[in-house]
Amino acid sequence: MDRWVGKVAVVTGASAGIGAVIAEELAKAGMITIGLARRVERVEALKAHLPVESSIRLHALNCDVSKKEDIREAFQQIREQFGGIDVLINNAGIVKQTALFAEDDGQALKEILDTNVLGLTLCSREAFKSMKQRSVAGHIVHINSIAGHKVLPFPHMNMYAASKYAVTAITETMRNELREMHSKVKVTSISPGVVKTEIVAGLEDHKDFPKLECEDIANAVLYVLGTPERVQIHELIIKPVGEQF
């Protein structure tokens, strides 16, 4: 991680769970870290858990990644205030109870795709623009899911799996585009199994669902960022011991 000290990292969905822990760990590793979230007060509160020298490197910025104008304005502000972006962690994601054949207005389906797929893509585009302009060998990391590789037997979560399969395909597409441009920017998909977060609160007492901790995913982010410039971890799947999927 030495080459990232003093560099700028952006973490989407940084107000809780995996994103919050990633933001904290990047700040502790020496990166100027901007946590994007709708609940910016929760990102600000993270500073209380950090040593003083790390807390001053953590910044909160309001952004709803399902809204393209929010993304454009947030990344423009980051470029103006911090000079550019070196690392992007696309962590923001939502899960909603959906059924593809349900008689509704489809709003939940749209919200999942707007956040998990389009938000991730537009944030990546804005970050890459900054990296390219400054000739930075940056790194884009997508926090994907095991659901992006296998449709899990959870009823009414159908579009979530589809959105994560899209992230798997997008990762490969980005890698190909970056290669064709002779870019040194890396792209990585990290696909966890079940992680102990607010999203899976309903599974807390289910003995058949061993869970990862948020720290496990943050450590994976540090690992892929810490690889030599010649190494690209394309896909990293992380499962808790005993997971049945």
N, C-alpha and C positions, 0 to 999 in steps of 0.2 A: 504493500500500500504506500510505500515511500514516495512514489512518483505522483501520487494524488494529493499529497499534503499541500494545503493552500489553494487547491483547485476547487471548482464549484460543482456541487452535486444538487440535483433537483429530485425530490421524492414526492410522487403524487399519492394522495390518500394517506397523508402523514398524521392524521389526527388520532388514530387508534390502531391497535393490533400490530400486524406485520409492518406497516408503513411507519408507525411511531418508533418501533424498535430499530428499524433500519436507519431512520433519520438520526436517532441518538448515537448509533454505532459509527456512522459516517462522520458525525461531528467529533466524536471521541478519537477517530482515526486521523483527524487533522483537516478534514474537508470543510469548506464553507458550504453549509447545507441549508437549502431552502425547502421547507415542507409546505407543499400545496394542499389545501383542504378547504372544505366549506366551513368547518368548525375551527377557525384559526385560533380561537382561545385555547383549544386543547393542545395545539402545537406549541403555543407559548408556554403552557403549563409544563411541557416536557423539560424545559430548562431547569426546573427545580430538581430534577433527578440527575443532572449532569455536574461534573466538576466545573468550576468557574471558567477555566480556560477553554473548556469545550462548549459551555452554554453560550458564550459570546459568538460562537460560529454557527449557531442554529437560528434560523430566521423563519417566520411564518408569513405566508402569503395566501390571501383568499383566492380560491379558484375552484369552480365546478367544471370538471373535465368533460361533462356531458354537453357543455356549451362552448362552441368554437370561439365565440367572442371572448369569453373568460380566458381561454387558453392563449389566444393571441395577445391579449393585454398583459397577462401574467408573465409570459415569456419575454415580451418586450420590456417590461419593468425589470426583469432579471438581467437582461442584457445591458440596460442602462445603468442599473445600480451596482451590478457585480462584474460587468465586463463580458460575460458570456457563460456558456454551459459546457462542462467537460464530461459530466456523467448524468445520465437520466435513469431513474428507477421508476418504471411504470407499475405502480402498485395499486392504484385506485381500481376498485371493482365492486360490483354489487351483486347480491343474490336476491331474487324475488320469487315468490311462489307463482309459477306460471304453468299453464297447460296449453299446448299448441292448438287444441281443438275447443278451447273454452269460448263461450259466447260473451266476449267482452270487447272493449274498444282497442285492445292490443297495446295499451299504454305501457304496461309493465314490460312487454317484450321489447318495445322501442327503447325504454330506459336502460335495459340491460345492454343492448347493442350500442347505444350512444355512449355509455360509460366504458364498457369492457372492450369494445372494438374500435369505434371511431375516436373516442377520447385518447386511447393508447396510441392510435395511428397519428393523430394530429399533434400530440405532445412530442412524439418521436420526430415528426417532420420539423417542428420548431427547434428542437434541440439539435438536430443534425444541421440545420441551417446555420446555427451558431458555431458548431464544430467546423463545418466546411469553411466558413468565412475566416476563421482564425487558424486554419490548417492544424486542427487539434486531432490527435488520434484518440478520440473519445470512446465512450462505452455506453450503450443503451441496453438496459436490463428489463425484461418483461417478467413480472411475477405472474406466472401462468397457473396451472393447476393440473393435478392428475386427471381432472375432468376434461382436460384438453387432449387426452390420449385415449380415454375410455369413458363411455357413457355410464355413469354410476346409477345404481338402482334406487335413486331417490325420486319419488313421484313429485310432479309439479315443479321440477327444476330443469325442464327440458331445454329452455333457451340458454341457460347458464352454460351447459355443456357445449352447445353450439358456439357460444361466444368464445369459449376457451379453445375449442378446436380452431376457431378463426385465428386466435393468437399464435397457435402452433404454426399455422400456414403463413401468417404474416411474418413470423420470425425468419422462416426460410426465404420468403420473398425479399425481405430486407437484406439478408445476407447476400443473396444473388445480386441485388441492385448495387450494394456497396462494393462487391467484387468487380462488377462491370465498370464502376466509376473509379476503380483502383484506389478506393478509400481505405484508410487504416482504421476507421471506426469499427468497433466490434459490436455485435448484437448477440444477446444471450437470453434464452428462455429458462426460467427456474420454475419447475412444476412440483409444488408440494402436494402431499396427501392431506389428510385432515389436520388442520392446525387449530390449536386452542385460541379462538378469537371470539368476538361478539357474534360473528356470523354463524358459528356452529354452537351457540349457547344451548340450543335444544338437545344437543348430543352429549352434554356434560355427564349425565348419569348412565349413559349407554355403554355397558362394559365391552361391547363388541367393536367399539371405535377407539382404538389407541390413537393418541394425538401427538403431533409435534408441538414444540413451543415456538413462539415468535422468534426467539433468539436463534433457533436452528436455521431459520430462513435468512436472518440477518447475517449469520456467520457464512452462509452460502454466498451471499452477495459479496462479502469481503473476500472470499476465496476467489470468485471469478474475476473481481476487479484486480486482485493481486497477482494474476498470472502474467508472465512475460508478454511483451508486445507481440511476439510471434505466435502466441497461443490464444485460440478462441474457444471457449467452452460454449458450444452451440445450444445444447440442451442438458439440463441437470434435473433429474427426477429424484425427489427426496420423499421417502415414505417412513412413517413410524414403524418400529419393529412390530410385527404381528398384524399389520394392515391387510385386510382381506381383498382389496381391490387390485 
